[in-house]
Amino acid sequence: MSDALASCRLCPRECGADRRVSRGFCGESDKVRISRAEPHHWEEPPISGKGGAGTVFFTGCTLRCCYCQNFEISSHGKGFGLTVKELRDCFLRLMDMGAENIELVSPTQFVPQITEALDMLGNKRPTVVYNTGGYEKAETIAMLEGYVDVYLPDLKYYDSELSMKYSGAADYFEKTIEAIITMQKQVGRPLIEDGLMKKGVIVRHLVLPSCRKDSIRLIKELREVFEPEDILVSLMSQYTPMFKAADFKELSRKTSTFEYESVLKAVEEAGFEGFFQERSSADEDYVPEFFDKKYY
């Protein structure tokens, strides 16, 4: 673990920070920090199931999205520290609570510690879901082979100007599509048993206001790479102006029904199966409470 963090290149930033003594671009050192670990019932149906997804929200992020709903933990550093053994115990707690899986949310900066904690579970390891903003290195995803069963990556933008403007990552699409290809090759086509996702990739796309054309182009590019049977697509309508969105006039409103349905039509024309959100999901009430001290 120490080797990977001595000159950290886990994410496409490749900042090279020695996270044993300092912090990387993600804002984190070599100590695992999380801000919440609870069953979550508002993910896609085959992820949440009846018992809820066992979500673990990790502190820090490799992106700088101006509209981030979880900005308290992605940019403001809210969270509390855990040893690797305590992270293992956190997973066990969620399993004891009846969670359908362990869902790792924004976990990239802690991949070495996460795999170590999962190894400690031995044959008790449940289905593991990797929920990411998508800005990943294919090499880091390769480190997760045998550990992750279901990948839940965002695919936010096609256009590099948009990805730089809103998330500070001009190479977002290039890196994310390469990572998603690696994910799909690793876990294969979607496998759902008894209503629960056991293997596969669900690509999430949040429709942003004023970005309808980019979203449609993104879906077309996704279809160039994948057959419809290779992945599922989750089209999200939950955009709510938060954090620094007010700095951009075009992002200072919710996504319109026309914009969302235009992209939904593109998904249907591409032949992808998947999920769509009710318009009522665009509300700050859907953002969970985060903690800066261990609360359980």
N, C-alpha and C positions, 0 to 999 in steps of 0.2 A: 504493500500500500504506500509506504513512504517514498518509494522510487517514483511512482506516478505523480505524487504531489510535490516532489522536490523541485521540479521545473514543470509546472502544470500545463498540459496541453490537451486536457480532456475535451474541451469544446473548441469550436472553430476560431475563437479569439486567440488561442494559443499564446496566452499572455506570458507564460514561462515563469510565473511567480513561484517562489519557494513557499508553499502554503504551510509548511511546518513552522515558519517564523513570521509570516506575513499573510496578506489576503490577496486573492486573485481578482480578476475583472468581475467575477461573480459576487464579490464582496465577502467571500468565506475563506476561513483558514482550513486546517486539516481536521478540525473538530466538527462532527456532525451537529447540525442545528435543525430543529423542526419547530413548527408553530401550532400544529394541530394534528391529532391522530384520532379519528372517529369514523364510524360507519356513515357513509354518505349515500342518500337515496335518490339523488337527482342526476346521476350519470345516465348514459344510454342504458336502456332496459337490460340487455344481456351482461352489462357490467355491474349494475346495482343489484339485480335480482331481487329477492325478497328480503335478504338480510342486510343489504347495502354494501357498497364497495368499501373496503377497509383503507380509507384514504390517509396517507401520511404526507403532509405538506412540508416540504423542505424549504429552508430559508435560503435566500440568494437566487440569482438568475443570470443566465448568459445573454439575455436580451434586455432592451431598454424600451419597452413598449409604453408609449405616452398615455395609453388608455387602459393600462393594466388594472384589472379589478382587484388583484391581490397585491397591490403596490406596497402594502404594509410589510410584506415579507420579501417581495422581489427586489424592492429598491430601498426600503427603510430599515431592513435588517431585523424585523421583529421575529423573535424565536427564542428557544432555549436549547442548551447543549445536552447531548447524549453521548455516552460511550458506545462503542460498537455493540457491546453486550446489552446495554440498555435499549439500543435500537432493535436488537433481536427480541428483547422482552416486549417492546412496543408492538412488534408484529404478532407475538403470541397473545397479547392482550386483545388485539383486534379479532384474532381468530376465536378466542374465548367468547367474545361479544357476538359471535355469529356472523361476522362479515363474510361475504362470498369469496373474497380474494384480498390480496394486499395490493393497493394501488399507490404507486410511488409518484408523487406530483412534483414536477420540477426537480428531478433527482440528479441531473447530469453532473453537477459539481461534487457529488458524493458517491459516484459509481464504485470506487474501490471499497469504501466502507460498507456500502449496501451489499455487495456480493459477499463480503466477509460475514456480515450478519445473516444473510440467507444461508450460507454454508453451515452456520451454527444451528439452523433449524433441522438439518439432516433430512430424514424422510417425512418430517412434519410439514415440509414446505407446501404452501397452497398455490393456487393460480396467482401468478405475479403479473400485474399490469403496470406498464411504464408510460406515464402520462407526461408528455413533454411539449414545450413550445415549438419543437421541431428543429431548432437550430442545433444540430448535432454533427459530430464527426462519425463517418462510417466506421472508423477504427475503434471508437469508443463503443458503438453499438455492437461491434464484433466481440468486445469483452463480455457482453451480456448473454452470449449464446449459452443455452442450458439453464439460464436463470430467469429470463423473461418469457412469458407465454403469450401475452397480448400486448401489442404496442398501440398507443393512443396518441399519435403525434398531431400537432397542429400543422397546417399548411396555410400560412397567413397571406402571402403575397406571391405574385409572379414578377412584378416590375421591381427592379433594383432601386429605383428612385423612391418608390413608396416604402420599401422595406428599410431603407436608410433614413428616410424622413421620420417614420413613425416608430421604428424599433432599433435604429442605430446599427443596422447590419445590411450593407449593400449586397453581400453575397448570400443572402438568406435563401432564395429559391434554389440556387446551385447546391448549397450544402444540404438543405433539407430534403430535396428530392433524392439526392444520393443516399442519404441516411434512410429514407423510407424504403428505397429499393433494397438496401441491406436488411432492414427489418423484415420485409416481406419474404425475402429469400430464406431468412433465418427461421421464421415461424410458419410459413406457408399460408395457404388460403384459410379464410375464416372457418372455424369449427365451433358450432353452438350445440350444446347438449343440455337437454332439460331446461332450455331457456337461458343458459349461461354460456358466455364466451369462454372457450377453453384454449383456443389458439387463434392467431391471426392479427390483422392490422385494421384499425378503424382510423381513417384519416379525417380529422376535424377541420372544418373551415368556418370561421366567423365572418359573416358578411358585414363589411364596414360601410358606413354611409359614404356616398360619393365615390365608392370604389367598385361599383357593379361591373364595369367592363374588365377590370383587372381580375375579379373573381371568375368571370366567365372564361377568360383566357386561361386562368389557372386550371379550371376544370378540364378544359380541352387538352392542356399539356399533360395533366394527370392521366387522361385517357390514352395519350400517345405512349405512355410508359407502361400502363397496366391494362390487362383485360378486366372487364367488369367483375369477373368471378374472383379476381386476385385479392381484392380489398373491399371493405365497406366504407361508405362516406357518411359523415355526420355533419349536416349543414346547420349551423347555429345562428340564431337570430337574437341572442341575448345581449348584443352590444348596448352598453349604457355609458354615456359620457362620464368618465371618472378620471382621477389623478390629474394628468396634465393635458387631457383632451381639449380643454378650453383654449389652449394655445393655438389650436388649429380650427378655424371657423368651420371647415367642412366636417369635422368630427364632433362638433358641439351639438349634435342632435342624434336621435335614435335612427336606426336603419328603417327605411320605409318598407311598407308591404310590397310595393312595386319592385324595389331593389331586391328584396329577399326572394320573391317569387320568380324574378328573372333568372337568378342564379339557380334556384331549385329546378327550373325548366332545363337549364344546361346540364345539371346532374342527371336528370331523367333521360335527356337525349343521349348522354354519354353511356347510358345503360347501367350506371352504378346503383346498387341497392344500398340501403342504409337507413338513416334516421333524420328527422327534421324536428325543430323545436316549435312549440307554441309561442306566439308573439308575446304572451304574458311573462315569458321568462326574462325579458329585458327589464330587470328591476334590481335595484341595489340590495333588496331583501334576500336575494339568492347568494350573496357573498357571505361565506361563513365567518364566524368569530375566530380570530387568531390570538395566540397567547405568547407572552414573553417570559413566562415562568412555567415550570412543569406543573401541571394542574391535575394530573391523574395519579 
